[in-house]
């Protein structure tokens, strides 16, 4: 499952490089953080599902504070 999260993270990083957008960068960071969680806990799908909104909010707050 971590390969799925990693592929989505790389796709959104690529899209962010094409046209700068904080939402795409935030999603890329979220997918890559979820890939780490999925790699560490491969059979715990609940943790993966709960980590997505948590890291989504965390990464969007971090990106907005760093870039503003």
N, C-alpha and C positions, 0 to 999 in steps of 0.2 A: 504494500500500500504506500510505502514511503516513496516509491518511484513515481506514483501518480502525483503526489504532492510536489515532488521535485520538478517534474515536467511542467506542471502548472506554474510553479515559481519561476522557472527559467523562461517560460513563454511570456509571463507578465514583466519580467526584467527586460526582455527583448522589446516588448511593446513600449515600455517606459523609455528605453533608449531611442526609439524611433520618434516619439513625441513626449516631451517631459510632462508628467502628470502625477500629482501626489497620490491619487487614488490607486493608480497602477503600481506605483512603488510600494505603497502600503499593502496592497494585495500580494505582491511578490514576496515581501518580507513575511507576511502571514503564512503563505503557502510553504515557504522554506522553513519557518519555525515548526509548522505542523509536520513537515517531513522529518525533522529531527525527533519530534515526539513519536512519530510512527516508526522510526528506526529503533528507538530505544524501547518502545512498548508495542511490538508488532501485533499482538492479539487483543489489545485493549482499545476497541473501537469507540467506546464511550469517551475515553480520555482524548482521543483524536477529535471527536465531534465537539467536545467541550472546549478543547484548546483553540479551535478555529475562531470562535467569536472573541475569546479572551485575547488572543494574539492580534486579532483584527483591530480591536479597540486600542490595545497597547501600541501597536505599530502606527496607527493613524495619529494618535496623540503625540508620539515621539517624532514622527515626520513633520507634523505641523509646528511643533515647538522648535525643532532644529531649523527648519526652513524659514520661519518667520522672524 
